[in-house]
Amino acid sequence: MFTSKTFEISDEEYNKIKEWDGTHECTYKPKYGIKKYCGAVGGHLSIEFHPTSIGEIVIVKCGCGKELIVRGL
């Protein structure tokens, strides 16, 4: 049996991600004059949700490899 789970981030966490994205030194090589190009559909950021038995860890990764722990234990 599979149980569906919805992963969410709060407004405060979203603002933290947005601020970090605008200020971290991205080392990804830009293409076509775009600051953070990572493919035809964008997506230079990925958000990983890691549920554990005592809470949830949320990590944001940039295409350059840098990470931000948004919610951790």
Protein Blocks (a to p, Z undefined) as FASTA:
>chain_A
ZZdddddddfklmmmmmmmmmmmccfbdceehiabagbjklombccdddddfkbccdddd
dfkopacdfbdZZ
